């Protein structure tokens, strides 16, 4: 299982940037896949040549979120993936390099949160929705997720449409309301994301520690809420 996960979720190092590739079917979150994502992010951080990170899925999916049936069937005591998913989001939110989500397909629920944890998002126009479908599943967002979403939503109207109404955004709609910073055809997704990253870091020599601390300062209230949510889980284990 571990070797299989390594072949499906891995880092590709190209020149001065890294691509985190998720080729794990629908890229749903299990404790195994979340742990692997954390490992790969650590690998990327350890490479001093990397100046920015791009995360991309495969096929029709960027990430389709949690395995809902498995999530709902587990008790709080057995559920380890939710607190680890919170930690994964915080690692990306405070990543010491600029980060770009190249949204190649559906970004649903926890997968949409993963995209939002990046600094910037580029979405392809051919297929795929950006959606928070919790309203249809009769699920509530935990306090950590709520704080995260408040920090990442571009406006109260977009928060209403996406969080309360569960709207499915196409790339064009997501770009119009500011959920993504760019859109392009599928064949140009990676090249567009790479160019976006190059434009950000060109002529700059960002100090990693300083960037990470500035992100932590900016999202201080989110980190506090997430840590409290994680604590509520660990207190019951």
CORQUI-V380521 format. One record per residue. RES is the residue in one small letter. PHI is phi as a letter, one per 30 degrees, with the letter a starting at -180 (* if undefined). PSI is psi in degrees with one decimal (999 if undefined). OMEGA is omega in whole degrees, -180 to 180 (NA if undefined). Layout:
res=RES phi=PHI psi=PSI omega=OMEGA
res=RES phi=PHI psi=PSI omega=OMEGA
//
This chain:
res=x phi=* psi=-43.3 omega=-178
res=x phi=d psi=-44.7 omega=179
res=x phi=d psi=-37.9 omega=179
res=x phi=d psi=-42.0 omega=179
res=x phi=d psi=-35.0 omega=178
res=x phi=d psi=-33.6 omega=-180
res=x phi=d psi=-16.6 omega=-177
res=x phi=c psi=-25.9 omega=178
res=x phi=b psi=114.0 omega=-172
res=x phi=a psi=165.9 omega=178
res=x phi=c psi=138.8 omega=172
res=x phi=c psi=120.7 omega=-178
res=x phi=c psi=121.2 omega=-178
res=x phi=b psi=118.7 omega=178
res=x phi=h psi=-113.8 omega=-176
res=x phi=c psi=24.5 omega=177
res=x phi=b psi=166.8 omega=179
res=x phi=b psi=144.1 omega=174
res=x phi=c psi=119.9 omega=174
res=x phi=d psi=113.1 omega=-176
res=x phi=c psi=128.8 omega=177
res=x phi=c psi=103.7 omega=-180
res=x phi=c psi=44.0 omega=-173
res=x phi=c psi=57.9 omega=180
res=x phi=i psi=-120.6 omega=178
res=x phi=d psi=2.1 omega=-180
res=x phi=h psi=45.1 omega=177
res=x phi=d psi=156.9 omega=-176
res=x phi=c psi=120.7 omega=168
res=x phi=b psi=169.8 omega=180
res=x phi=d psi=-33.3 omega=180
res=x phi=d psi=-45.0 omega=-177
res=x phi=d psi=-36.9 omega=179
res=x phi=d psi=-42.8 omega=177
res=x phi=d psi=-39.8 omega=180
res=x phi=d psi=-40.9 omega=177
res=x phi=e psi=-41.8 omega=177
res=x phi=d psi=-40.1 omega=178
res=x phi=d psi=-45.2 omega=-178
res=x phi=d psi=-39.5 omega=178
res=x phi=d psi=-37.4 omega=176
res=x phi=d psi=-38.9 omega=177
res=x phi=d psi=-41.8 omega=-179
res=x phi=d psi=-42.8 omega=179
res=x phi=d psi=-35.8 omega=-177
res=x phi=d psi=-14.5 omega=179
res=x phi=c psi=107.6 omega=-174
res=x phi=d psi=-11.6 omega=179
res=x phi=d psi=-19.2 omega=-174
res=x phi=d psi=129.6 omega=179
res=x phi=c psi=-21.1 omega=174
res=x phi=a psi=160.9 omega=-175
res=x phi=c psi=137.7 omega=172
res=x phi=b psi=131.5 omega=175
res=x phi=c psi=131.4 omega=-178
res=x phi=b psi=147.4 omega=176
res=x phi=c psi=-154.1 omega=-178
res=x phi=b psi=150.7 omega=178
res=x phi=i psi=-131.5 omega=-177
res=x phi=d psi=-5.3 omega=-170
res=x phi=b psi=130.7 omega=161
res=x phi=d psi=-59.7 omega=170
res=x phi=a psi=134.3 omega=-179
res=x phi=c psi=18.4 omega=173
res=x phi=i psi=-154.5 omega=-178
res=x phi=d psi=162.3 omega=168
res=x phi=d psi=95.2 omega=-169
res=x phi=e psi=-43.9 omega=-178
res=x phi=e psi=-41.3 omega=179
res=x phi=d psi=-38.9 omega=-178
res=x phi=d psi=-45.6 omega=-176
res=x phi=d psi=-21.8 omega=-178
res=x phi=d psi=-12.6 omega=-178
res=x phi=c psi=145.3 omega=174
res=x phi=d psi=166.1 omega=177
res=x phi=e psi=-37.1 omega=-179
res=x phi=d psi=-33.0 omega=-178
res=x phi=d psi=-16.7 omega=-172
res=x phi=d psi=106.3 omega=180
res=x phi=c psi=-17.0 omega=-173
res=x phi=d psi=-32.4 omega=-177
res=x phi=d psi=-51.5 omega=177
res=x phi=d psi=-34.7 omega=179
res=x phi=d psi=-32.5 omega=175
res=x phi=d psi=-40.0 omega=174
res=x phi=e psi=-45.9 omega=-180
res=x phi=d psi=-38.3 omega=178
res=x phi=d psi=-44.6 omega=179
res=x phi=d psi=-41.1 omega=-179
res=x phi=d psi=-34.0 omega=177
res=x phi=d psi=-42.1 omega=178
res=x phi=d psi=-39.7 omega=-178
res=x phi=d psi=-33.8 omega=-178
res=x phi=c psi=26.6 omega=-178
res=x phi=d psi=139.4 omega=-175
res=x phi=d psi=11.1 omega=178
res=x phi=b psi=157.5 omega=172
res=x phi=d psi=140.4 omega=-177
res=x phi=b psi=142.7 omega=-179
res=x phi=b psi=127.8 omega=172
res=x phi=c psi=119.3 omega=175
res=x phi=c psi=97.1 omega=-171
res=x phi=d psi=99.7 omega=-174
res=x phi=d psi=-13.4 omega=-177
res=x phi=a psi=-150.3 omega=-176
res=x phi=e psi=130.7 omega=172
res=x phi=b psi=97.4 omega=-173
res=x phi=c psi=141.8 omega=170
res=x phi=h psi=-119.0 omega=180
res=x phi=e psi=-25.1 omega=175
res=x phi=d psi=-35.7 omega=174
res=x phi=d psi=-37.9 omega=177
res=x phi=d psi=-38.9 omega=178
res=x phi=d psi=-43.2 omega=178
res=x phi=d psi=-42.7 omega=-179
res=x phi=d psi=-24.6 omega=180
res=x phi=d psi=-17.3 omega=177
res=x phi=d psi=159.6 omega=179
res=x phi=d psi=-38.3 omega=-176
res=x phi=b psi=159.3 omega=-178
res=x phi=b psi=134.6 omega=172
res=x phi=b psi=131.3 omega=-175
res=x phi=b psi=136.8 omega=179
res=x phi=d psi=152.5 omega=-168
res=x phi=c psi=-7.7 omega=-172
res=x phi=d psi=-38.6 omega=-176
res=x phi=a psi=161.0 omega=175
res=x phi=j psi=142.0 omega=176
res=x phi=c psi=150.4 omega=169
res=x phi=c psi=117.6 omega=-170
res=x phi=a psi=140.6 omega=170
res=x phi=c psi=94.5 omega=-170
res=x phi=c psi=16.5 omega=-173
res=x phi=e psi=-32.3 omega=-180
res=x phi=e psi=-37.0 omega=-179
res=x phi=d psi=-25.9 omega=180
res=x phi=c psi=-2.8 omega=-177
res=x phi=h psi=43.0 omega=177
res=x phi=c psi=149.7 omega=175
res=x phi=c psi=152.6 omega=174
res=x phi=d psi=133.3 omega=175
res=x phi=d psi=163.6 omega=-174
res=x phi=e psi=-39.4 omega=179
res=x phi=d psi=-43.1 omega=177
res=x phi=d psi=-38.0 omega=180
res=x phi=d psi=-44.7 omega=179
res=x phi=d psi=-41.2 omega=179
res=x phi=d psi=-46.9 omega=-179
res=x phi=d psi=-38.8 omega=178
res=x phi=d psi=-35.8 omega=-179
res=x phi=d psi=-26.3 omega=-171
res=x phi=c psi=-15.2 omega=179
res=x phi=d psi=132.4 omega=-177
res=x phi=d psi=-18.2 omega=180
res=x phi=a psi=160.8 omega=176
res=x phi=d psi=-35.4 omega=180
res=x phi=d psi=-42.2 omega=178
res=x phi=d psi=-37.0 omega=177
res=x phi=d psi=-43.5 omega=179
res=x phi=d psi=-50.1 omega=-177
res=x phi=d psi=-41.9 omega=-174
res=x phi=d psi=-44.7 omega=-174
res=x phi=d psi=-47.3 omega=-176
res=x phi=d psi=-44.3 omega=-175
res=x phi=c psi=-14.0 omega=179
res=x phi=i psi=35.7 omega=-177
res=x phi=d psi=141.1 omega=174
res=x phi=c psi=113.1 omega=-178
res=x phi=c psi=127.2 omega=166
res=x phi=d psi=171.8 omega=178
res=x phi=e psi=-42.8 omega=-179
res=x phi=d psi=-43.0 omega=180
res=x phi=d psi=-40.7 omega=180
res=x phi=d psi=-38.0 omega=178
res=x phi=d psi=-40.9 omega=-178
res=x phi=d psi=-37.3 omega=-177
res=x phi=c psi=-3.8 omega=176
res=x phi=j psi=11.6 omega=175
res=x phi=d psi=-28.4 omega=175
res=x phi=b psi=153.9 omega=-177
res=x phi=c psi=-12.5 omega=-179
res=x phi=a psi=160.3 omega=175
res=x phi=b psi=154.9 omega=-177
res=x phi=a psi=171.7 omega=176
res=x phi=d psi=157.1 omega=-176
res=x phi=e psi=-37.4 omega=-177
res=x phi=d psi=-15.3 omega=-179
res=x phi=c psi=9.1 omega=-174
res=x phi=d psi=-54.3 omega=-178
res=x phi=d psi=-42.3 omega=-179
res=x phi=d psi=-36.0 omega=177
res=x phi=d psi=-43.7 omega=179
res=x phi=d psi=-40.4 omega=179
res=x phi=d psi=-44.9 omega=180
res=x phi=d psi=-37.5 omega=178
res=x phi=d psi=-44.2 omega=179
res=x phi=d psi=-42.5 omega=179
res=x phi=d psi=-40.6 omega=179
res=x phi=d psi=-33.4 omega=-179
res=x phi=d psi=-41.8 omega=-171
res=x phi=c psi=-4.9 omega=-177
res=x phi=e psi=125.2 omega=177
res=x phi=i psi=3.7 omega=-179
res=x phi=c psi=155.4 omega=175
res=x phi=b psi=71.2 omega=-175
res=x phi=d psi=133.3 omega=174
res=x phi=d psi=123.2 omega=-175
res=x phi=d psi=-48.0 omega=-178
res=x phi=d psi=-40.3 omega=-179
res=x phi=d psi=-41.6 omega=179
res=x phi=d psi=-43.7 omega=-180
res=x phi=d psi=-41.8 omega=-180
res=x phi=d psi=-37.9 omega=179
res=x phi=d psi=-38.8 omega=176
res=x phi=d psi=-41.8 omega=179
res=x phi=d psi=-37.8 omega=177
res=x phi=d psi=-43.2 omega=-178
res=x phi=d psi=-39.8 omega=-176
res=x phi=c psi=29.6 omega=-176
res=x phi=e psi=-43.4 omega=-178
res=x phi=d psi=-32.4 omega=178
res=x phi=d psi=-46.4 omega=-179
res=x phi=e psi=-41.2 omega=179
res=x phi=d psi=-46.6 omega=-180
res=x phi=d psi=-39.4 omega=179
res=x phi=d psi=-44.2 omega=179
res=x phi=d psi=-37.1 omega=178
res=x phi=d psi=-38.6 omega=178
res=x phi=d psi=-43.6 omega=177
res=x phi=d psi=-40.5 omega=179
res=x phi=d psi=-34.8 omega=180
res=x phi=d psi=-29.2 omega=177
res=x phi=d psi=-48.8 omega=-176
res=x phi=d psi=-27.1 omega=179
res=x phi=d psi=-23.3 omega=-177
res=x phi=c psi=-2.5 omega=-178
res=x phi=d psi=999 omega=NA
//
